[in-house]
Structures are given as C-alpha cells and as structure tokens.
Amino acid sequence: MKNRLEEIRKKHGIKQEELAHALEVTRQTISSLENGRYNPSIILAFKIARYFGMSVEEIFIYEEEKNEH
C-alpha cells in the first residue's frame, strides 16, 4: 500500500520523532510506514488521519493487484 505520509508530515513541518510521540509509536514505525516497509493497522491509520485532520484515503492509497488471466 502506498502512502503520502512523509509528504504530508514534511508539509506540516513535523519531525518523525514528534509524530511518533503524538501517535504513541516509535520513530522506526513512522520511518517504516513512510518507506512502505510496513502497513499500519486500521487503528493507527485512523490515528494518523485524525492527527492531520484528513481522511484515511487522503493519506493511504490502496491499489488492488491486477491479476491477468
């Protein structure tokens, strides 16, 4: 799943550490989310969206796998 977390965080002038503290996760979790190594839980996705006053869909982009037959 792709996301715009890093772009949005930087636009707001917030450091990874600050966001991690506000969301009660580690800085490594924020880094992993931004680098696409980790997909958030539903709860964490909603916490992030609420923090920025955005919808989950504005931050996280779900793309279905296209299976060609």
C-alpha positions as CSV (number, residue, x, y, z in Angstrom):
1,M,0.0,0.0,0.0
2,K,1.4,3.4,-1.0
3,N,1.0,6.4,1.3
4,R,1.7,10.2,1.3
5,L,2.7,10.2,5.0
6,E,6.2,11.7,4.5
7,E,5.0,14.3,2.1
8,I,2.2,15.4,4.5
9,R,4.4,15.3,7.6
10,K,7.0,17.5,6.0
11,K,4.4,19.9,4.7
12,H,3.3,20.4,8.3
13,G,6.9,20.8,9.5
14,I,6.7,17.8,11.8
15,K,9.7,15.6,12.6
16,Q,9.3,11.8,12.6
17,E,10.0,11.9,16.4
18,E,7.2,14.4,17.0
19,L,4.7,12.4,15.0
20,A,5.8,9.1,16.7
21,H,5.3,10.7,20.1
22,A,1.9,12.0,19.3
23,L,0.8,8.6,17.9
24,E,2.4,6.6,20.7
25,V,4.6,4.6,18.4
26,T,8.3,4.5,17.7
27,R,10.2,6.7,15.2
28,Q,11.2,3.5,13.5
29,T,7.5,2.7,12.9
30,I,7.0,6.1,11.2
31,S,10.1,5.5,9.1
32,S,8.9,2.1,8.1
33,L,5.5,3.4,7.2
34,E,7.0,6.2,5.1
35,N,9.3,3.8,3.3
36,G,6.5,1.3,2.5
37,R,8.0,-1.5,4.6
38,Y,5.1,-1.6,6.9
39,N,1.3,-1.2,6.5
40,P,-0.5,0.4,9.5
41,S,-3.2,-1.2,11.5
42,I,-6.6,0.2,10.9
43,I,-6.4,1.9,14.3
44,L,-3.1,3.5,13.5
45,A,-4.2,4.6,10.0
46,F,-7.2,6.4,11.6
47,K,-5.0,8.0,14.3
48,I,-2.7,9.3,11.6
49,A,-5.6,10.7,9.6
50,R,-7.2,12.3,12.7
51,Y,-3.8,13.8,13.7
52,F,-3.6,15.6,10.3
53,G,-7.3,16.3,10.0
54,M,-7.6,14.3,6.9
55,S,-9.3,11.1,5.7
56,V,-7.5,7.8,5.7
57,E,-7.9,7.7,1.9
58,E,-6.1,11.0,1.5
59,I,-3.0,9.6,3.2
60,F,-3.0,5.9,2.3
61,I,-3.5,4.7,-1.3
62,Y,-4.8,1.2,-1.7
63,E,-4.1,-0.4,-5.1
64,E,-5.6,-3.7,-5.9
65,E,-3.4,-6.3,-7.5
66,K,-4.3,-6.8,-11.1
67,N,-4.4,-10.5,-12.0
68,E,-4.1,-11.0,-15.7
69,H,-5.6,-14.3,-16.9
